[in-house]
Amino acid sequence: MKVVQINATCGMGSTGKICTAVGRLLNKNGIQNFIFYSIGKSNFLNGVKIGSIFYIKFQAFFSRIFGNYGFNSFFATKKMICTLENIKPDIVHLHNIHSHNCNIGKLLEYLREKHIKVFWTFHDCWAFTAYCPHFVMAKCELWKTECHDCPQRKFYSWFLDRSRYLYNRKKEAVKGLDLTIITPSLWLADQVKQSFFKDYPVKVINNGIDLAVFKPTESDFCERNGLAGKKVVLGVASGWGVRKGLDVFIELSKRLSDDYRIVLVGTDDCVDKQLPANIISIHRTQNQKELAEIYTAADVFANPTREDTFPTVNMESLACGTPVVTFRTGGSPEILDETCGFVVDCNDIDGMEMEIRRICEKKTYSKDACLERAKSFDMNDRFKDYVDLYEGRKN
């Protein structure tokens, strides 16, 4: 059996790390495999880079001019298909293919004509909408019938609204595929079953994390940051903004007493300008051990995300022994049970404040309970589910 995974990155970001983890497991099982990617660098032995950052940026610009999101990148796709012809895979596993890294029409046409078994992990909702990976905040349900007059179009196409055209082109492109869809959450699986993919099989495989890295890790983080004796409320995100609940943390900073301190990780200079003095800002770090130390130092992890499929940060926090409070959004609540955290309604800042206080002051959830729940997300088990799927085993 030969397997090719296709993703924007290889070993970088959440989807890129999933690809390499699956790839290493395939290697361990003696299964020949490759990862096609287009952004960044990778030391994965069988990583195949197709395209360049300049090419990706040009295709993104081209897409915004002509509104053809997902249906540009002809030359990269031609190279991808030529490489597939040489490898002759039995399985192609698609991940993030909406980073201007391929033309999905041409790619899916090839996979259909060659009768190649396709697995497609939906890490968001882009596959069944015209433009957008998320639609909850826009309160849009046009994707259930037919996208048109897209309320978020200007984020993806500067001049032309081609949402109806793109929606129907995607709908046509997936017809006849030997396709199994994978989602990380039950919530996303439910969305898929309401889309034009409703007749395809859907398998839920939760994302996994490395429990050898994300584990209780003691450090002097609190002492170094003047947090000794404070109740630490932690938030971690990439791309802070309203979607990730930046405004919620700013509001909480006004409500919580000086006994509390909010720490935000993944910020940048632009975000810093929006933060009050009583929020500690830590810019993005690729050092996972350092991140584990910060999770461990926190009393509670708060995730006021308004759009999400299955946030890795929730799992990472539990694995470090820190309970979570989150908005009832997407797949975020599915990560928690009654032993390790609490879910409040989306935009209920009063409820989030109350639960933060309850967790910090009453020590509602134990470290051991959080660690026990985190075992459900051991990447070695979760990514084995992928290999079982490839080999036709039920799990």
C-alpha positions in Angstrom: 0.0 0.0 0.0 1.2 3.5 -0.9 -0.3 6.6 0.8 0.1 10.2 -0.2 -1.1 13.0 2.1 -1.7 16.5 0.7 -1.6 19.5 3.0 -0.5 23.1 2.9 2.3 22.4 5.4 4.4 19.5 6.6 5.4 19.4 10.3 4.2 23.0 10.8 1.0 24.1 12.4 -1.7 21.8 13.6 -2.5 20.2 10.3 1.1 19.8 9.3 1.9 18.1 12.6 -1.0 15.7 12.1 0.4 14.8 8.7 3.9 14.0 9.9 2.6 12.1 12.9 0.5 9.9 10.6 3.5 9.6 8.2 5.8 8.5 11.0 3.3 5.9 12.1 2.9 4.6 8.5 6.7 4.4 8.3 6.7 2.4 11.6 4.2 0.0 10.0 6.3 -0.4 6.9 3.8 1.5 4.7 5.4 3.7 2.0 4.0 7.2 2.2 4.6 10.8 1.1 3.4 14.2 2.1 2.9 16.9 -0.6 3.1 20.4 0.8 3.7 23.9 -0.4 4.5 26.3 2.6 7.6 26.4 4.7 10.3 23.7 5.1 10.2 20.2 6.4 12.7 17.5 7.5 10.2 14.7 7.0 12.0 12.2 4.9 9.3 11.7 2.3 8.1 15.3 2.2 7.6 16.6 -1.3 7.4 20.3 -1.7 5.3 21.6 -4.6 5.3 25.3 -5.2 6.9 28.1 -3.3 5.9 30.9 -1.0 6.1 33.3 -3.9 3.8 31.1 -6.0 1.3 30.8 -3.1 1.2 34.5 -2.5 0.7 35.1 -6.3 -2.2 32.6 -6.4 -3.8 34.2 -3.3 -3.6 37.6 -5.0 -4.9 36.2 -8.3 -7.8 34.6 -6.3 -8.8 37.8 -4.7 -8.8 39.6 -8.0 -10.9 37.1 -9.9 -12.8 35.3 -7.1 -11.7 31.8 -8.1 -10.8 30.6 -4.6 -9.7 27.0 -4.8 -9.7 26.8 -8.6 -6.4 28.5 -9.4 -2.9 27.0 -9.0 -2.9 25.2 -12.3 0.9 24.7 -12.5 1.3 23.4 -8.9 -1.6 21.0 -9.5 -0.1 19.8 -12.8 3.2 19.1 -10.9 1.2 17.4 -8.1 -0.6 15.1 -10.6 2.6 14.2 -12.4 4.2 13.2 -9.1 1.1 11.2 -8.2 1.5 9.4 -11.6 5.0 8.4 -10.7 4.2 7.3 -7.2 0.9 5.5 -8.2 -0.6 5.7 -4.7 -3.4 3.4 -3.5 -4.7 6.1 -1.2 -4.6 9.9 -1.3 -5.5 11.7 2.0 -6.4 15.3 1.6 -6.1 17.7 4.5 -5.9 21.5 4.1 -6.0 22.1 0.3 -7.4 25.6 0.5 -4.2 27.5 1.1 -3.9 28.3 -2.7 -1.8 25.2 -2.9 -3.8 23.3 -5.6 -6.7 23.5 -8.0 -9.3 21.2 -6.4 -11.2 20.8 -9.6 -8.3 19.4 -11.5 -7.0 17.3 -8.5 -10.3 15.7 -7.8 -10.9 15.0 -11.5 -7.6 13.1 -11.6 -8.4 11.1 -8.4 -11.8 10.2 -9.8 -10.5 9.1 -13.2 -7.8 7.0 -11.6 -10.2 5.4 -9.2 -8.0 6.2 -6.3 -9.4 5.8 -2.8 -9.7 9.3 -1.2 -9.8 10.2 2.5 -10.4 13.9 3.2 -10.0 15.3 6.7 -12.2 18.4 7.0 -10.3 20.6 9.5 -12.9 23.3 8.9 -16.0 23.9 6.7 -14.4 25.2 3.5 -15.0 22.1 1.5 -18.8 22.6 1.5 -19.0 26.4 1.2 -18.2 28.8 -1.6 -15.5 30.7 0.3 -15.5 30.5 4.0 -13.9 28.0 6.4 -16.3 29.2 9.2 -19.8 30.7 9.0 -21.1 30.6 12.6 -20.3 34.3 13.4 -21.8 35.3 10.1 -24.9 33.4 11.0 -25.0 32.1 7.5 -26.7 28.8 6.5 -26.8 29.3 2.7 -24.3 26.5 2.4 -27.1 24.0 3.2 -28.8 24.7 -0.1 -26.7 27.0 -2.3 -24.2 29.7 -1.5 -24.9 33.1 -3.1 -24.5 36.8 -2.1 -21.9 35.7 0.3 -21.8 37.8 3.5 -18.1 37.2 4.0 -17.1 37.5 0.3 -14.9 40.6 0.8 -12.5 38.6 2.9 -11.8 36.3 0.0 -12.6 38.2 -3.2 -12.1 41.9 -3.5 -14.3 42.6 -6.5 -16.5 39.7 -7.6 -19.0 37.6 -5.7 -18.7 34.2 -7.3 -20.1 32.3 -4.4 -22.9 30.6 -6.4 -20.4 29.5 -9.1 -17.8 28.2 -6.6 -20.4 26.4 -4.5 -21.8 24.5 -7.5 -18.4 23.9 -9.0 -17.3 22.2 -5.7 -20.5 20.3 -5.6 -19.9 19.0 -9.1 -16.2 18.3 -8.5 -16.8 15.8 -5.7 -19.3 13.6 -7.6 -18.2 10.1 -8.2 -15.3 10.1 -5.9 -14.4 7.0 -3.8 -14.4 9.2 -0.8 -14.5 8.9 3.0 -14.7 12.1 5.0 -13.0 12.5 8.4 -13.9 15.2 10.9 -12.2 15.9 14.2 -15.5 16.6 16.0 -19.1 15.4 16.1 -20.2 18.9 15.6 -18.4 19.2 12.2 -19.7 15.7 11.2 -23.2 17.0 11.8 -22.5 20.0 9.5 -21.2 17.7 6.8 -24.4 15.6 6.9 -26.4 18.8 6.2 -24.2 19.7 3.2 -23.9 18.3 -0.3 -21.5 15.7 1.2 -24.4 14.1 3.1 -24.3 10.9 1.1 -20.6 10.2 1.7 -19.5 8.2 4.8 -18.2 10.3 7.6 -15.8 9.1 10.3 -15.0 11.1 13.4 -11.4 10.9 14.5 -10.5 13.4 17.2 -7.2 15.3 16.8 -4.4 14.1 19.1 -1.6 15.7 21.0 1.8 14.5 22.1 1.5 13.6 25.8 5.2 13.2 26.1 5.5 17.0 25.5 2.2 18.3 26.9 2.4 17.1 30.5 2.7 18.8 33.9 5.9 20.7 33.6 7.0 22.8 36.6 9.0 26.0 36.1 9.6 29.4 37.5 7.2 31.0 35.1 5.1 32.7 37.8 8.1 34.1 39.6 9.6 35.4 36.4 6.4 37.2 35.5 5.5 38.6 38.9 2.6 36.2 39.2 3.4 34.6 42.6 0.3 34.5 44.7 -2.0 35.4 41.7 -4.7 33.3 40.2 -3.6 32.9 36.6 -6.2 32.8 33.8 -4.6 31.7 30.5 -5.6 32.1 26.9 -3.6 30.7 24.0 -4.4 31.3 20.3 -2.9 32.0 16.9 -4.4 35.0 15.3 -6.0 36.8 18.2 -9.2 38.8 17.4 -12.9 38.7 17.9 -13.2 35.2 16.6 -10.8 33.9 19.3 -12.4 36.1 22.0 -9.8 38.8 22.5 -12.5 41.2 23.5 -13.7 38.8 26.1 -10.3 38.8 27.8 -10.2 42.5 27.7 -13.6 42.7 29.4 -12.6 40.0 32.0 -9.5 42.1 32.8 -11.9 44.9 33.9 -14.0 42.6 36.1 -11.5 40.3 37.8 -9.8 41.7 40.9 -6.0 42.2 41.4 -5.9 38.7 42.8 -6.2 37.5 39.2 -3.9 38.0 36.2 -4.7 37.1 32.6 -1.9 35.8 30.4 -2.3 35.6 26.6 0.0 33.6 24.5 0.3 33.9 20.7 0.0 37.7 20.6 2.0 40.2 18.5 2.7 43.9 18.5 -0.6 44.7 16.9 -2.5 42.8 19.6 -0.3 44.4 22.3 -1.7 47.8 21.4 -5.2 46.7 22.2 -4.4 45.2 25.6 -4.7 46.9 29.0 -1.7 47.0 31.3 -3.0 44.2 33.5 -2.9 41.5 30.8 0.5 39.8 30.3 1.2 39.3 26.6 3.5 36.6 25.4 4.3 36.5 21.7 4.1 33.4 19.7 6.5 30.6 20.6 7.3 27.4 18.8 8.9 26.0 22.0 6.3 23.4 23.1 8.1 22.7 26.4 7.8 26.4 27.3 4.1 26.3 26.3 3.6 23.2 28.6 5.2 25.2 31.4 2.8 28.0 30.9 -0.2 25.7 30.8 1.0 24.1 34.0 1.4 27.4 35.8 -2.2 28.5 35.0 -5.1 27.9 37.4 -7.6 27.8 34.6 -7.5 27.9 30.8 -10.2 30.1 29.3 -11.2 29.6 25.6 -13.9 32.1 24.5 -13.6 31.0 20.9 -16.6 31.9 18.8 -15.8 29.6 15.8 -13.8 26.4 16.1 -13.9 22.8 15.0 -11.9 21.0 17.8 -9.4 23.4 19.4 -6.0 21.7 20.2 -5.3 24.2 23.0 -8.1 22.7 25.2 -6.4 19.3 25.0 -3.0 20.7 25.6 -4.2 22.5 28.8 -5.9 19.3 30.2 -2.7 17.3 29.4 -0.8 19.7 31.7 -3.3 19.3 34.5 -5.2 22.6 34.0 -9.0 22.7 33.8 -10.8 24.5 30.9 -13.8 26.8 30.6 -15.0 27.4 27.1 -17.8 28.8 25.0 -20.4 26.4 23.6 -18.9 26.7 20.1 -18.3 24.1 17.4 -16.5 21.0 18.7 -14.9 22.8 21.7 -17.3 21.4 24.3 -16.7 17.9 23.1 -13.2 17.9 24.6 -14.5 18.4 28.1 -16.5 16.2 30.5 -17.9 17.0 34.0 -14.5 16.1 35.6 -12.2 18.6 33.9 -14.0 21.8 32.9 -17.2 23.7 32.2 -19.0 25.0 29.1 -20.9 28.3 29.0 -23.1 29.6 26.2 -21.3 31.5 23.5 -20.9 35.2 24.3 -21.9 34.6 27.9 -19.2 36.7 29.5 -21.0 36.7 32.9 -21.0 32.9 32.9 -17.4 32.7 31.9 -16.4 35.1 34.7 -18.4 33.1 37.2 -16.9 29.8 36.2 -13.3 31.2 36.2 -13.9 32.4 39.8 -15.5 29.1 40.8 -12.6 27.0 39.4 -9.9 29.2 40.8 -11.4 29.7 44.3 -13.1 26.4 44.9 -10.5 24.2 43.1 -13.5 22.5 41.4 -11.4 20.1 39.2 -8.4 18.1 40.2 -5.2 17.8 38.2 -5.5 14.0 38.1 -9.0 14.3 36.5 -7.7 16.6 33.8 -4.8 14.2 33.1 -7.1 11.3 32.9 -9.4 13.0 30.4 -6.3 14.0 28.3 -5.4 10.4 27.7 -8.4 10.2 25.3 -6.4 12.5 23.0 -3.1 10.6 22.9 -1.9 11.2 19.3 -0.5 7.6 19.1 -4.0 6.3 19.6 -5.8 8.9 17.5 -3.5 8.7 14.5 -3.6 4.9 14.6 -7.3 5.3 13.8 -6.1 6.8 10.4 -4.0 3.8 9.7 -6.9 1.4 10.6 -9.1 3.3 8.2 -6.5 3.0 5.4 -6.3 -0.8 6.0 -10.0 -1.2 6.2 -10.2 -2.0 9.9 -13.2 -0.8 11.9 -12.4 1.1 15.1 
